[in-house]
Amino acid sequence: MRNSKYAIKRLAIALGALLLVSAIGLAQVTVTLPTVTAKVGTSQSIPITVGDLTGKGVVSYQFTVTYNPAIVTVTGVTPGTLLAGYAAPTVNINATAGTVRVAGAGTTALSGSGIFAYLVTTMAGKGTTTLAFNGTFKFNEGTPAVTVTDGSVIVPVLSVKISDISTALPVGSTFTLPVTTESLTGLNVVSSQFTITWDKTKINITGVDKTNTMTASWTSSTNTATAGTLTWAGAGSTALVGAGTLVNLTGTVVAVGVSSPVQFTALKYNEGTPAAGGVDGSVVTGTPLKPVFLSRTPVTLSSVARNTSQAFVVHAADPGGAPLSFSWKLNDALVKGPTPDSTYSSPAFTDAHGTAKKVSCIFTTVAGLVDSTVWSFVVTKVIETPIPSDFVLGQNYPNPFNPTTLISYSLPKEAPVTFEVYNMLGVKVRSLVSGETRSAGTYTVAWDGKNDAGVSMPSGVYLYRVVAGSYLASKKMTLLK
């Protein structure tokens, strides 16, 4: 009996510890500073990114970042996407000590994940310094807890830089992107090799041109077998002297009005001596243009019944053909995004009769240009409808459809709901509702014919499936373009 009591006690302690660890793990929010490589004398905005803050009640924040002022100088802090609705933070910079202290607060809880703020910096000297939080990052009064990843700034003693260029040429046109080096005099550099990557949906680096460059007399080879990646290697009998253009990258425009980073993944001179660091560059194509608003669902909206949810859909396009990001706000508070998802299903409105509401969708190009659309409506009296007696999945309307269709379903009791779209091969293409608990009632969701990455799906027959507790049902719909 005594051994049995001890066993039960140990089991209870173990379960309690497990629950505590699980709760702590769930509460953690990641906060990350990156590793940045840059050339001395240049300026750079370094992003601080955070994990999902949705539902965590974050209304204030504070943190300190320390650094070596001999390597990098912090000149300011600017809000990122997540702080767009907040007032500018309070920033105190001690350039001599190498510290920047930041604090801010708002009236609405933050939601979503992404770029929290930017450190505005200038590279002051060559070397490496950490960008360290030193345990100072805090949301609210310490809840939710955070897990931080410190960053660093690397200013190489010998920099090799991919240039930053802009071109207004149309799709299919060619451009030249210089790769430059600091002085190599006296360093006996007789060979070099590097690998670079880029966003192949925006540009394409097609090769290397050595004409009138420092390596014009070298023998070299180029490999572009992997899409979005180029490897170059060259060697000569005479050591390179001075600074200048090592090689020119040649490329073509894939989309206009976009920006693509061009990044080193490997770089070395000779067999690694002298040590060198690659500094990334970028290509901006065309004159950035605002996104084009195409349509929305519903087209107009004057009222929504109390305790009823509402589905919203926006159709917009980037003139350059790149994907857009969508941010959704309810009464000016961010509730979803930035995300490729151009749909939003509101919670059931519990406000009193006559309460004014506003839903806004802000759509943004990769170049940072925005446009928006707004629905303004009032909450009206509850239309007394009986609670559904059965689980029901309705047929989508319209069907066939292009580009948007609406789907209704009814719940006789509260249940966690997952609503997904599949192609006819059984591959999931879109999650419209992901395990959200819904009370008894009738709901409507919208599908805009895109997958989870925001890419439009081809014409065809698709399955939509709802799982609500123990209930499961599916139906077919036809996307016709």
C-alpha positions in Angstrom: 0.0 0.0 0.0 2.8 2.4 1.0 4.7 1.7 -2.2 1.5 2.3 -4.2 1.0 5.7 -2.5 4.6 6.7 -3.3 4.1 5.6 -6.9 0.9 7.7 -7.3 2.7 10.7 -5.7 5.6 10.4 -8.1 3.3 10.1 -11.1 1.4 13.3 -10.0 4.6 15.2 -9.6 5.8 14.1 -13.0 2.5 15.0 -14.7 2.6 18.4 -13.0 6.1 19.1 -14.2 5.1 18.0 -17.7 2.2 20.4 -17.7 4.4 23.2 -16.4 7.0 22.7 -19.1 4.3 22.5 -21.7 2.7 25.7 -20.5 6.0 27.5 -20.5 6.9 26.2 -23.9 3.5 27.4 -25.3 4.0 30.9 -23.7 7.4 31.5 -25.4 7.6 34.1 -28.1 10.8 34.2 -30.3 12.6 37.5 -30.8 15.5 37.5 -33.3 18.2 39.7 -34.5 20.0 38.6 -37.7 23.7 38.4 -38.7 24.5 41.2 -41.1 27.5 41.5 -43.3 28.2 45.1 -44.7 30.9 47.3 -46.0 32.5 50.0 -43.8 30.8 53.4 -44.3 27.5 52.0 -45.5 24.1 52.3 -43.7 21.7 49.5 -43.0 18.3 49.0 -41.3 18.6 45.8 -39.3 15.3 44.0 -38.6 14.1 42.7 -35.2 11.6 39.9 -35.9 9.2 38.3 -33.5 7.0 35.2 -33.4 3.2 35.1 -33.3 1.7 37.6 -30.8 -1.9 36.8 -31.6 -4.0 36.3 -28.5 -1.1 37.1 -26.1 -2.4 40.5 -25.0 0.8 42.4 -25.8 0.3 46.2 -25.4 3.8 47.3 -24.3 7.4 46.4 -24.8 10.9 47.4 -23.8 14.4 46.2 -24.7 18.1 47.2 -24.8 20.6 46.2 -27.5 24.3 46.5 -26.8 27.0 46.6 -29.5 30.6 47.7 -30.2 30.4 51.3 -31.3 33.8 51.0 -33.0 32.2 48.6 -35.5 28.7 49.8 -35.8 26.8 53.0 -34.9 23.1 52.9 -34.1 21.5 56.1 -35.2 17.8 55.4 -34.6 15.0 52.8 -34.3 12.0 52.8 -36.6 8.8 50.7 -36.2 8.3 47.6 -38.3 5.0 46.3 -39.7 3.7 44.9 -36.4 4.0 48.4 -34.7 2.3 50.2 -37.6 -0.6 51.3 -35.4 1.5 52.3 -32.4 3.1 55.7 -31.6 6.8 56.0 -32.3 8.8 54.3 -29.5 10.9 56.2 -27.0 14.6 55.7 -28.0 17.7 56.5 -25.9 21.1 56.0 -27.5 24.4 56.1 -25.7 26.8 56.0 -28.6 29.9 55.9 -26.3 28.7 52.9 -24.3 27.2 51.2 -27.3 23.6 50.8 -26.1 20.2 51.7 -27.4 17.2 51.5 -25.1 13.7 51.3 -26.6 10.2 51.3 -25.0 6.7 51.7 -26.4 3.1 51.1 -25.7 -0.3 51.1 -27.4 -4.0 50.7 -26.7 -4.7 47.6 -28.7 -3.0 44.2 -28.4 -0.5 43.3 -31.0 -1.2 40.5 -33.4 0.7 38.4 -35.9 4.3 37.8 -36.5 7.0 39.5 -38.5 9.2 42.6 -38.3 8.8 44.3 -35.0 11.3 47.2 -35.5 14.5 48.2 -37.3 17.8 49.3 -35.9 19.1 52.1 -38.2 22.8 51.7 -38.3 26.1 52.9 -40.0 29.1 50.7 -40.3 31.8 52.5 -38.4 34.9 50.2 -38.6 36.1 46.8 -39.7 35.6 43.8 -37.4 32.7 41.9 -35.8 30.3 42.8 -33.0 27.4 41.1 -31.4 24.0 42.8 -31.2 22.9 41.5 -27.8 19.6 41.8 -25.9 21.3 40.6 -22.7 18.0 39.3 -21.3 16.3 42.8 -21.5 13.5 42.1 -24.0 10.2 42.2 -22.2 6.5 42.3 -23.4 4.1 43.9 -20.9 5.5 43.2 -17.4 7.2 40.0 -18.5 4.3 38.0 -20.1 4.4 36.4 -22.5 7.9 35.1 -21.9 10.4 35.5 -24.8 13.2 33.4 -26.2 15.8 35.7 -27.8 18.4 35.1 -30.5 21.1 37.7 -30.6 22.6 38.9 -33.9 25.8 40.3 -35.1 27.4 42.7 -37.5 30.3 41.7 -39.6 32.4 44.3 -41.4 35.0 42.3 -43.3 38.7 43.4 -43.3 38.6 42.7 -47.1 35.1 43.2 -48.6 33.8 41.9 -51.8 30.5 43.7 -52.7 27.7 42.8 -55.0 26.4 46.2 -56.3 22.9 47.6 -55.6 21.3 48.7 -58.9 18.0 49.9 -60.3 16.7 49.3 -63.8 13.6 50.6 -65.5 13.8 48.1 -68.3 10.8 45.8 -69.1 10.5 42.1 -68.5 13.1 40.1 -70.6 15.6 43.0 -70.7 19.2 42.4 -69.6 21.2 44.2 -66.9 24.8 44.2 -65.6 25.6 43.8 -61.9 29.2 44.6 -60.9 31.0 42.6 -58.1 33.7 44.9 -56.7 36.6 44.3 -54.3 38.6 46.4 -52.0 42.4 46.7 -52.7 44.2 43.5 -53.3 47.7 45.0 -53.7 50.3 42.9 -52.0 47.9 40.1 -51.1 49.0 37.7 -53.9 45.5 36.9 -55.1 45.7 34.6 -58.1 42.4 32.8 -57.8 38.9 33.3 -56.6 35.6 31.5 -56.4 32.1 32.4 -55.1 28.5 31.2 -55.1 25.5 33.6 -55.1 21.7 33.1 -54.9 18.7 35.3 -55.9 14.9 35.3 -56.1 14.3 33.6 -59.5 10.7 34.9 -59.6 12.0 38.5 -59.9 15.3 38.3 -61.7 17.6 35.7 -63.3 21.4 35.9 -63.2 22.4 34.2 -66.4 26.3 34.4 -66.4 29.5 36.3 -65.7 31.3 38.8 -68.0 35.0 39.5 -67.3 35.4 42.1 -70.1 37.3 45.1 -68.9 37.4 43.8 -65.3 40.3 42.9 -63.0 40.0 39.2 -63.9 39.8 39.8 -67.7 42.9 37.7 -68.4 41.9 34.8 -66.0 40.6 31.4 -67.1 37.2 30.8 -65.5 34.1 28.7 -65.4 30.5 29.4 -64.5 27.8 27.0 -63.3 24.1 27.9 -63.3 22.7 24.4 -63.3 20.6 25.0 -60.2 17.9 27.6 -60.7 18.5 30.7 -58.6 22.1 29.9 -57.9 25.4 30.7 -59.7 28.9 29.5 -58.9 32.0 31.1 -60.5 35.7 30.2 -60.3 38.7 31.8 -61.9 42.5 31.8 -61.8 45.4 33.5 -63.4 49.2 33.6 -63.4 49.5 37.2 -62.2 48.4 38.5 -58.8 45.6 41.1 -58.8 46.5 44.7 -57.9 44.3 47.5 -56.6 40.6 47.8 -56.1 37.8 47.7 -58.7 35.4 45.4 -60.5 36.3 41.7 -60.0 33.6 40.5 -62.5 30.2 41.6 -63.9 27.2 39.5 -63.4 24.7 39.5 -66.3 21.0 39.0 -65.8 17.5 39.5 -67.1 14.4 41.0 -65.7 11.7 38.5 -64.7 9.2 40.9 -63.0 9.0 44.7 -62.8 8.5 46.9 -59.8 10.1 44.5 -57.5 13.3 44.1 -55.5 15.5 41.0 -55.3 18.4 40.5 -52.9 21.5 38.9 -54.5 23.4 37.1 -51.8 26.8 35.4 -51.3 26.6 31.8 -49.9 30.4 31.2 -50.4 33.4 33.3 -51.2 37.2 32.9 -51.0 40.4 34.1 -52.5 43.1 31.5 -53.3 42.6 28.7 -50.8 41.1 31.0 -48.2 44.0 33.5 -47.8 43.6 36.5 -47.6 40.3 36.2 -45.7 37.5 38.0 -47.4 33.8 38.7 -46.6 31.0 38.9 -49.1 28.6 41.9 -48.9 25.2 41.2 -50.5 23.5 43.5 -53.1 20.1 43.9 -54.7 18.4 44.5 -58.0 15.3 46.8 -58.1 13.4 46.5 -61.4 11.3 49.1 -63.0 9.6 52.1 -61.3 7.7 50.7 -58.3 4.0 51.0 -58.9 1.1 50.9 -56.4 -0.9 47.7 -56.3 -4.1 47.6 -58.5 -7.4 47.1 -56.8 -9.6 44.8 -58.8 -12.7 43.8 -56.8 -14.0 42.8 -53.4 -16.6 40.7 -51.7 -19.0 41.9 -50.5 -19.1 44.8 -52.9 -21.1 46.9 -50.4 -22.0 46.2 -46.8 -24.2 48.4 -44.6 -25.0 46.1 -41.7 -24.2 42.8 -40.0 -26.5 41.1 -37.6 -25.4 40.8 -34.0 -23.7 37.4 -33.2 -23.0 36.8 -36.9 -19.6 36.5 -38.5 -18.8 38.0 -42.0 -16.4 36.9 -44.7 -14.4 39.5 -46.7 -12.4 38.9 -49.9 -10.1 41.4 -51.8 -8.7 40.9 -55.3 -5.7 43.0 -56.2 -2.6 42.7 -58.3 1.0 43.9 -58.4 1.7 45.6 -61.8 5.0 43.8 -61.8 3.5 40.4 -61.4 5.0 39.8 -57.9 2.8 38.5 -55.0 1.1 41.0 -52.7 0.8 40.8 -48.9 -2.5 41.6 -47.2 -3.0 43.1 -43.7 -6.5 43.1 -42.2 -7.7 45.5 -39.5 -10.9 45.6 -37.5 -11.6 49.2 -36.2 -7.9 50.1 -37.1 -6.5 47.2 -34.9 -4.5 44.6 -36.9 -6.2 41.2 -36.7 -4.5 39.3 -39.5 -1.3 39.6 -41.5 0.8 40.6 -43.3 0.0 37.4 -45.2 -0.5 36.2 -48.8 -4.1 35.4 -47.7 -6.6 37.9 -49.3 -9.5 36.6 -47.3 -10.7 37.4 -43.7 -13.6 35.9 -41.7 -14.5 38.1 -38.8 -15.5 36.9 -35.3 -19.2 37.1 -34.5 -20.0 40.7 -33.6 -21.3 40.9 -30.1 -21.7 44.7 -30.0 -24.9 46.5 -29.2 -27.4 47.4 -31.9 -26.2 50.4 -33.9 -22.5 50.1 -33.1 -20.4 51.3 -36.0 -17.7 48.9 -37.3 -15.0 49.1 -39.9 -13.0 46.4 -41.6 -9.9 47.5 -43.7 -7.7 45.5 -46.0 -4.2 47.0 -46.8 -2.4 45.3 -49.7 1.3 45.9 -50.1 3.8 45.3 -52.9 7.3 43.9 -52.3 8.5 47.4 -53.0 6.5 48.6 -50.0 3.8 50.6 -51.9 0.2 50.2 -50.6 -3.4 50.6 -51.4 -6.5 49.7 -49.3 -10.2 49.2 -49.3 -12.6 49.7 -46.3 -16.0 48.4 -45.4 -18.0 50.5 -42.9 -21.2 49.1 -41.4 -23.3 48.9 -38.3 -24.2 46.0 -36.0 -28.0 45.4 -36.1 -30.4 43.5 -33.9 -30.1 39.8 -33.7 -32.3 38.0 -36.2 -33.8 35.3 -34.2 -32.9 32.0 -35.9 -33.1 28.6 -34.2 -29.8 26.9 -33.3 -29.1 24.3 -36.0 -30.2 20.8 -35.1 -27.6 19.1 -37.3 -24.2 19.6 -38.7 -24.7 20.9 -42.2 -22.1 21.7 -44.9 -23.7 23.8 -47.7 -22.9 23.8 -51.4 -20.6 26.7 -52.4 -22.1 29.6 -54.3 -21.7 30.5 -57.0 -20.6 27.2 -58.6 -18.7 27.2 -61.0 -17.0 30.3 -59.8 -14.3 32.9 -60.7 -12.6 34.3 -58.7 -14.5 33.9 -55.4 -17.0 31.6 -53.9 -18.8 31.5 -50.5 -19.4 28.4 -48.4 -21.7 28.1 -45.4 -21.8 25.5 -42.6 -23.9 25.0 -39.5 -22.9 23.8 -36.0 -25.5 22.5 -33.5 -23.0 22.9 -30.7 -19.6 24.4 -30.0 -16.7 22.6 -31.7 -13.2 23.2 -32.9 -13.5 23.8 -36.7 -11.0 23.0 -39.5 -12.0 24.0 -43.0 -9.6 23.0 -45.9 -9.6 22.9 -49.7 -8.0 20.0 -51.6 -7.3 19.3 -55.3 -8.5 16.1 -56.9 -5.2 14.3 -56.1 -5.9 14.8 -52.4 -3.3 17.5 -51.9 -4.3 20.3 -49.5 -4.0 23.6 -51.2 -5.7 26.0 -48.7 -6.6 26.2 -45.0 -9.5 28.5 -44.5 -10.1 27.8 -40.8 -7.5 26.1 -38.7 -8.8 24.5 -35.5 -10.7 27.6 -34.3 -13.4 27.0 -31.7 -16.8 28.2 -32.9 -20.1 28.3 -31.0 -23.4 26.9 -32.3 -24.6 28.7 -35.3 -24.3 29.2 -39.1 -21.0 30.5 -40.6 -19.8 31.6 -44.0 -16.2 31.3 -45.4 -14.8 32.5 -48.7 -12.3 31.0 -51.0 -10.5 33.3 -53.6 -9.1 30.4 -55.7 -5.6 30.8 -54.2 -3.4 28.4 -52.3 -1.8 29.1 -48.9 1.1 30.9 -50.6 -1.2 33.3 -52.4 -0.8 31.7 -55.8 -3.9 31.4 -58.0 -4.9 27.8 -58.7 -5.7 26.5 -62.2 -9.2 25.7 -63.4 -10.6 22.4 -62.2 -12.6 20.5 -59.6 -11.7 20.9 -55.9 -12.9 19.4 -52.7 -13.7 21.4 -49.6 -13.9 19.6 -46.3 -15.0 20.7 -42.8 -14.1 18.9 -39.6 -16.0 20.0 -36.5 -15.4 17.8 -33.5 -16.6 14.3 -34.5 -18.3 15.6 -37.6 -16.7 15.5 -41.1 -18.2 16.3 -44.5 -16.9 17.3 -47.9 -18.3 18.6 -51.2 -17.0 19.4 -54.7 -16.7 22.8 -56.3 -15.5 24.0 -59.7 -13.1 26.8 -60.4 -13.6 28.0 -63.9 -11.2 30.7 -65.5 
